[in-house]
Amino acid sequence: MPSPMTGAQLSALYDQENRWAEDDDFFLAFVNERPESRVLDLGCGTGRMTLAVAAAGHCVVGIDPNPHSLAAARRKPGAEAVRWIDGTSAAIPRGGLFDVAIMTAHVAQAITDDGDWSRTLADIQRALVPGGGLVFDSRDPVARAWERWTPANTRGVHSLPDGSMVESWVESATEFDGLVTLTERRLCNGSAEETEISVLAFRTEEQLRQTLDRAGFAVDRIHGGWAGEDVGSGQGELIVIAHKPA
């Protein structure tokens, strides 16, 4: 039986499935509002945004708990300009070192436990300078995005740098108590089907505001879309912009 996909292949597949888009433009523009900032990219993954921020002249730390993602990030051009750390928010350098913190690609939803989410926000708050900014995205549960995560809507075929061909698709379970189970299925070079199961947290706008307040953040605004639309505008996003009070 063919071997399962390697960590390097999974990271390459992620990059194939997640290209630069309007959300990346939004995050980069937010960071660039503060030239030559010290930036924390928490949940940096394979480094798409991290490297773009570094290339824009900022001093960047990228943190992620997936060693394969970080290995892929370290292999990319410009990676030497970034400090890469394997870990969660507990590994954030402390002491008010950062002007800006970002969590992109809905990584906030991967922190499903409410206690872990509260600790993550508290860790970020402690790491920011007074007045430091935080921005992250989370899908609005009102939009029920998981109902569109079906094989018919998500199936695709991807060619990886090593020559492998991967067919992948996604299925989701019904939301229960704010949590959605996501099942990704993959076929690599005709191998036996591989399955990866993950869980995403869909927090409401009010829940996000409450947890940010408890962590010591002031919420500046929450958008519903990447062009600054109101919540409920149709894009199904909750794009949170907050800061640590001076």
Secondary structure, DSSP 8 states (H G I E B T S, - for coil): ------HHHHHHHHHHHS---HHHHHHHHHHHTSTT-EEEEET-TTSHHHHHHHHTT-EEEEEES-HHHHHHHHTSTTGGGEEEEES-GGGS--SS-EEEEEE-TTGGGG--SHHHHHHHHHHHHHHEEEEEEEEEEEE-GGG-GGGG-SHHHH-EEEE-TTS-EEEEEEEE---BTTEEEEEEEEEETT---EEEEEEEE---HHHHHHHHHHTT-EEEEEESSTT---TTSSS-EEEEEEE---
